[in-house]
Amino acid sequence: MKKAFAVVVAVCMLLTLLVGCGGGASSTPAAAPGSTGAGGDSGEVVTLTFMRTGTPEVLHEIFDPMIEAFEKEYPNIKIDMQDLGWGDAEKTLQTMAASKTLPDVMYHLPGTIFDLADKGLVLDLSSYVDDELKNDMYPAMMEAGQYDGKQYMITCGGSSIMLWYNADLFTQAGLDPDNPPRTWDEFMAACEALAKLDGIDPFGLYAKSAGGETSFLYESLFTSQHGGSAWDGTANQYVYDQDAGKDDAVKTLQFLQDITQYAQDSYVEYGRFDVRTLLRDGKVAMVLDAINMANQVPEQLADGSIRCTVMPCGDSGVNSTAVNVGGWFIPTNSAHPDEAWTFLRYMMRTENQIEHAKYGSVPMLKSEAATYTEGYMLNVVQSMEHSYAEGICPQTNALWAVNGEQLQLLMMGKQTAADTQANMAAEHADIYK
């Protein structure tokens, strides 16, 4: 009898263990590939590591509330946000890549992402991207995350170049601040009028060779001369290195050289951030700079003394610009790629992109752009209608280094526009190989 009772007890204990193993907290599983993140019945609770390169204290203000809301909607997914400042970013990222400890979801720049993709370390997201996202994102911004026919990055932030100008100085020079220059010829005419004012320079120019800043400016100007992208995604090389873009490249380079006569002294020692202070302090009247200028002159933008408009255009007649981008990617070392996509897709919702853009970005989504109804952002939105993602590939840093050196020589008057184009094309050809 005791033996039979023991057997019954053992069976009951076994059943209890089996039921316990099948239980646990009720939660919503992550979305399957291609979905937008709809929930299910229950699933394992997983923790994703998440990293957005940038200034930690600012980013936590943006993402902490977003993460809290996400975890309420998807209780089976927890987010561990990790900090990474720009100063340590590249070295840290390469170390993590070598040890295959990259976070589940990360923000970085496409040149590095595509280099990692070449090494098999980045997940192709093509099967995950849904039609809603495809139709809402500006086509050029979606294409910016593509390399070698695959979607390795979802673009979520970017900077376009705008014309920023001092309305008071325009008025003093007899120019209409409500009708800023729209073409290269009008820009040169404005410079001539502003040159008559004492104590200021018409144009703030940055010509340091490092960092890709002058390359971005050149590429942006080229798009409006050429009437199309500066990057050939099929050939994976710059259009301005090809015969089809040679003439437009020379005209663009000549314009860059011509405007140096109206720039501040020692412009080769200036980076883009340095020039922003010149405009802010009323020492120059115009600057061709990224959207981040707004962070330096918020009070002047509010009272209208500093304004922005679209880039002046070349012969194409289209006021376009290149867009320098960054975006989300999922490393192949992630143990939870479906859950990682669920979180990534959540961050690409319109309301979350609006919050993310406060860090300093042009709109990535048309639905996001529609929410901007006043102020300088209206001009930023207008610029996005005719903009092209900056040319990016695994060799980007090397290509930018060539551009920086060659453009500096051009702007210092040490070589002609034609020679600069030829030198760039020749040096780039070796890098493309």
C-alpha positions in Angstrom: 0.0 0.0 0.0 2.8 2.4 0.9 4.5 1.5 -2.4 1.4 2.3 -4.4 0.9 5.6 -2.6 4.5 6.6 -3.3 4.0 5.9 -7.0 0.9 8.2 -7.0 2.8 11.0 -5.3 5.7 10.7 -7.7 3.3 10.9 -10.7 1.6 14.0 -9.2 4.9 15.7 -8.7 6.0 15.0 -12.3 2.7 16.4 -13.6 3.2 19.5 -11.4 6.7 20.0 -12.8 5.5 19.7 -16.4 2.7 22.2 -15.9 5.1 24.6 -14.2 7.5 24.4 -17.2 4.8 25.2 -19.6 3.6 28.2 -17.6 5.3 31.5 -16.7 4.4 35.1 -17.2 1.9 35.8 -20.0 3.4 37.9 -22.7 3.2 39.0 -26.3 5.7 37.3 -28.7 7.8 39.3 -31.1 6.7 39.9 -34.7 7.6 37.4 -37.4 9.6 38.6 -40.3 7.7 41.0 -42.5 5.2 42.0 -39.9 4.8 45.4 -38.2 4.9 44.0 -34.6 1.4 42.7 -33.9 1.2 40.6 -30.7 0.4 36.9 -30.1 -0.5 34.7 -27.1 2.6 34.2 -24.9 6.3 33.7 -25.2 9.7 33.8 -23.6 10.7 37.0 -22.0 13.9 38.2 -23.7 16.2 41.1 -23.1 17.7 43.1 -26.0 20.7 45.3 -25.8 20.2 48.6 -27.6 22.8 51.2 -28.4 22.3 54.6 -30.1 25.6 56.4 -30.7 25.6 60.0 -29.4 25.4 62.2 -26.3 24.1 59.9 -23.6 22.2 62.3 -21.5 20.3 63.8 -24.5 19.6 60.4 -25.9 18.2 59.0 -22.6 15.7 61.9 -22.5 14.5 60.8 -25.9 14.6 57.0 -25.6 13.8 56.2 -21.9 10.1 57.2 -22.3 10.0 55.3 -25.7 11.5 52.2 -24.1 9.1 52.3 -21.2 6.1 52.5 -23.6 7.5 49.7 -25.7 7.9 47.4 -22.8 4.3 47.9 -21.7 3.1 47.1 -25.3 5.4 44.1 -25.6 5.9 42.7 -22.1 7.9 39.8 -23.4 10.7 42.1 -24.6 12.9 44.1 -22.2 15.4 46.7 -23.5 18.8 47.3 -22.0 19.9 50.7 -23.4 23.7 51.1 -23.4 25.7 54.3 -23.9 28.3 55.0 -26.5 29.7 58.5 -27.2 30.9 59.4 -30.6 34.5 59.7 -29.4 34.8 56.0 -28.6 32.3 54.8 -31.1 34.4 53.4 -33.9 37.0 51.7 -31.8 34.4 50.2 -29.5 32.2 49.0 -32.3 35.1 47.3 -34.1 36.1 45.6 -30.8 32.5 44.3 -30.3 32.4 43.2 -34.0 35.6 41.2 -33.6 34.2 39.4 -30.5 30.7 39.1 -32.0 29.2 41.0 -29.1 27.5 43.8 -31.0 24.1 44.9 -29.4 20.9 43.4 -30.7 19.9 46.8 -32.2 22.3 49.7 -32.9 22.5 53.0 -34.6 25.6 54.0 -36.6 26.8 55.4 -39.9 26.3 53.5 -43.1 29.9 53.3 -44.2 30.8 51.3 -41.1 27.5 49.3 -41.3 28.2 48.3 -44.9 31.8 47.4 -44.0 30.5 45.1 -41.3 27.9 43.7 -43.8 30.8 42.8 -46.1 32.1 40.7 -43.3 28.8 38.9 -42.7 28.1 40.7 -39.4 24.9 42.5 -40.3 21.5 41.0 -40.9 19.7 41.6 -44.3 16.4 43.2 -43.3 14.7 42.9 -46.7 12.3 40.2 -45.6 11.3 42.2 -42.5 10.4 45.6 -44.2 6.7 46.0 -44.6 4.8 47.9 -47.2 3.6 50.6 -44.7 7.2 51.5 -43.9 8.2 51.4 -47.6 5.4 53.7 -48.7 5.9 56.2 -45.8 9.7 56.6 -46.0 11.2 58.9 -48.5 12.5 56.6 -51.3 16.0 58.1 -51.2 16.1 57.5 -47.4 15.0 53.8 -47.8 17.6 53.4 -50.6 20.3 54.9 -48.3 20.2 51.7 -46.2 20.7 49.4 -49.2 24.1 48.0 -50.2 24.8 45.3 -52.7 21.0 44.8 -53.3 20.2 44.2 -49.6 18.6 46.3 -46.9 21.2 46.4 -44.1 20.1 49.6 -42.5 16.8 51.4 -41.8 17.6 55.1 -42.1 16.3 57.0 -39.1 18.3 60.2 -39.0 20.0 62.6 -41.4 21.2 66.0 -42.2 20.6 68.0 -45.4 22.4 71.2 -46.3 20.4 74.4 -46.2 21.2 78.1 -46.9 21.2 79.9 -43.6 21.3 83.7 -43.7 21.1 86.8 -41.5 17.9 88.7 -42.4 19.1 92.0 -40.9 22.3 92.0 -42.9 20.3 91.3 -46.0 18.1 94.3 -45.4 21.2 96.5 -44.7 22.7 95.4 -48.1 19.4 96.2 -49.9 18.5 92.6 -50.4 15.0 91.2 -49.7 15.2 88.8 -46.8 11.8 87.3 -47.9 13.4 86.3 -51.2 16.8 84.7 -50.5 19.0 83.4 -53.4 17.5 80.4 -55.2 20.2 79.9 -57.8 24.0 80.0 -57.9 23.9 83.3 -59.9 21.6 84.9 -57.3 23.9 83.6 -54.6 26.9 85.3 -56.2 24.9 88.5 -56.7 23.9 88.5 -53.0 27.6 88.0 -52.0 28.5 91.1 -54.1 25.8 93.2 -52.4 26.8 92.0 -48.9 30.5 92.6 -49.6 29.7 96.4 -49.5 28.9 96.2 -45.8 31.7 97.0 -43.3 32.7 94.5 -40.6 31.2 91.3 -42.0 32.0 88.7 -44.6 29.3 87.7 -47.1 29.8 84.0 -46.7 31.1 81.6 -44.1 33.2 78.8 -45.6 34.6 75.7 -43.9 37.5 74.1 -45.7 39.2 71.8 -43.3 40.2 68.6 -45.1 39.1 66.1 -42.5 35.7 64.7 -41.5 34.0 64.6 -44.9 32.4 68.1 -44.3 33.6 69.6 -47.6 32.9 66.4 -49.5 29.3 66.6 -48.2 29.0 70.2 -49.4 30.5 69.4 -52.8 28.2 66.4 -53.3 25.1 68.5 -52.3 26.0 71.2 -54.8 26.7 68.6 -57.5 23.2 67.2 -57.2 21.6 70.5 -58.1 23.9 71.0 -61.0 23.5 67.4 -62.3 19.8 67.1 -61.5 20.3 63.7 -59.8 22.2 61.7 -57.2 26.0 62.0 -56.9 26.2 58.3 -56.3 25.7 55.4 -58.8 24.5 52.6 -56.6 24.8 50.1 -59.5 28.4 50.8 -60.1 29.1 51.7 -56.5 31.0 54.8 -57.3 30.5 58.6 -57.6 28.8 59.9 -60.7 31.2 62.8 -60.7 34.0 60.4 -61.3 32.4 59.1 -64.5 32.3 60.7 -67.9 28.6 61.2 -67.6 29.1 63.6 -64.6 32.5 65.1 -65.5 31.2 68.4 -67.0 28.8 69.0 -64.1 31.6 68.2 -61.6 33.9 70.8 -63.1 31.1 73.4 -63.1 30.4 72.6 -59.4 34.0 72.8 -58.5 34.4 76.1 -60.3 31.4 77.5 -58.3 33.1 76.3 -55.0 36.3 78.1 -56.0 34.5 81.3 -57.1 32.7 81.7 -53.8 35.9 81.6 -51.8 36.5 85.3 -52.7 33.6 86.2 -50.4 34.6 84.0 -47.5 36.1 84.9 -44.1 39.9 85.0 -43.7 41.7 81.7 -43.0 38.7 79.6 -44.1 41.0 76.5 -44.5 41.3 76.5 -40.7 37.5 76.4 -40.2 35.3 73.3 -39.6 31.6 73.4 -40.0 30.9 74.0 -36.3 33.3 77.0 -36.3 31.4 78.6 -39.1 28.1 78.3 -37.2 29.4 80.6 -34.5 30.3 83.2 -37.2 26.7 83.3 -38.4 25.3 83.3 -34.8 27.5 86.3 -33.9 26.8 88.3 -37.0 30.2 88.0 -38.5 29.1 86.4 -41.8 25.8 86.8 -43.6 25.3 83.4 -45.2 26.4 79.8 -44.5 25.7 76.6 -46.4 25.3 74.2 -43.5 23.4 71.2 -42.2 20.2 71.2 -40.2 22.2 71.1 -37.0 22.8 74.8 -37.4 19.3 75.3 -35.8 20.8 74.1 -32.4 23.2 77.0 -32.4 20.8 79.8 -33.3 17.4 79.0 -31.6 16.7 82.5 -30.4 17.5 84.1 -33.8 15.4 81.5 -35.6 12.5 82.3 -33.2 12.7 86.1 -33.8 13.4 85.8 -37.6 16.8 87.5 -37.6 18.3 84.3 -38.9 16.4 82.2 -41.4 17.0 79.2 -43.6 15.9 78.2 -47.1 16.7 75.5 -49.6 20.1 75.2 -51.2 20.7 77.5 -54.3 20.7 75.4 -57.5 22.9 75.0 -60.5 21.9 74.5 -64.1 19.4 71.7 -63.4 17.0 74.3 -61.8 16.3 71.9 -58.9 17.0 73.0 -55.4 18.4 69.7 -54.1 20.9 68.5 -51.6 22.6 65.4 -50.5 21.5 63.9 -47.1 24.1 62.6 -44.7 22.4 59.7 -42.9 22.6 57.2 -40.1 20.4 54.3 -39.1 19.4 51.2 -37.3 20.9 47.8 -38.0 20.6 44.3 -36.4 23.9 42.4 -36.1 23.9 38.7 -37.1 25.2 37.8 -33.6 21.8 38.8 -32.2 20.1 35.7 -30.6 16.7 37.3 -31.0 16.5 38.9 -34.5 12.7 38.8 -34.7 12.3 40.6 -31.3 15.0 43.0 -32.4 13.0 43.9 -35.5 9.9 44.4 -33.4 11.7 47.0 -31.4 13.4 48.6 -34.5 10.0 48.8 -36.2 8.4 50.3 -33.1 11.0 53.1 -33.2 10.2 53.9 -36.8 6.6 54.7 -35.9 5.7 58.3 -36.8 5.4 59.5 -33.2 8.7 58.0 -32.2 10.5 59.3 -35.3 9.3 62.8 -34.3 10.8 62.4 -30.9 14.1 61.0 -32.3 14.3 63.9 -34.8 14.7 66.3 -31.8 18.3 65.1 -31.6 18.7 66.9 -34.9 17.4 65.4 -38.1 15.5 65.9 -41.3 12.3 63.9 -41.5 12.6 60.3 -42.7 8.9 59.6 -43.1 6.3 61.5 -45.1 3.9 61.2 -42.2 6.5 62.7 -40.0 7.1 65.6 -42.4 3.4 66.3 -42.5 3.4 67.3 -38.8 5.8 70.3 -39.4 3.5 73.2 -40.2 5.5 76.2 -39.4 9.0 77.6 -38.9 12.3 76.7 -40.5 11.3 73.0 -40.7 8.9 73.8 -43.6 12.0 74.6 -45.7 13.7 71.5 -44.5 10.7 69.4 -45.5 10.7 71.2 -48.9 14.4 70.3 -49.4 13.5 66.6 -48.8 11.3 66.5 -51.9 14.4 66.8 -54.1 17.2 65.3 -52.1 19.5 62.3 -52.5 21.2 60.1 -49.9 24.9 60.8 -49.7 27.0 58.2 -51.5 28.2 55.6 -49.0 30.1 52.3 -49.4 32.6 50.4 -47.3 35.4 52.6 -48.8 33.6 55.9 -47.8 36.2 57.1 -45.4 39.0 56.7 -47.9 37.0 58.4 -50.6 36.2 61.3 -48.3 39.8 61.7 -47.4 40.7 62.2 -51.0 37.9 64.7 -51.5 38.9 66.7 -48.4 42.5 67.0 -49.6 41.6 67.9 -53.2 38.8 70.3 -52.3 41.1 72.2 -49.9 43.7 72.6 -52.7 40.9 73.8 -55.0 39.6 76.4 -52.5 43.1 77.6 -51.7 43.5 78.3 -55.4 46.3 75.8 -55.9 44.7 73.9 -58.7 41.9 74.3 -61.2 38.4 72.8 -61.1 39.3 70.5 -64.1 42.5 69.3 -62.4 40.6 68.7 -59.1 38.0 66.6 -60.9 40.7 64.6 -62.7 42.7 64.1 -59.5 39.6 62.9 -57.6 38.6 60.5 -60.3 42.1 59.0 -60.5 42.6 58.5 -56.8 39.0 57.2 -56.3 39.6 54.6 -59.1 42.4 53.0 -57.0 40.1 52.9 -54.0 37.2 51.4 -55.9 39.4 48.5 -56.9 
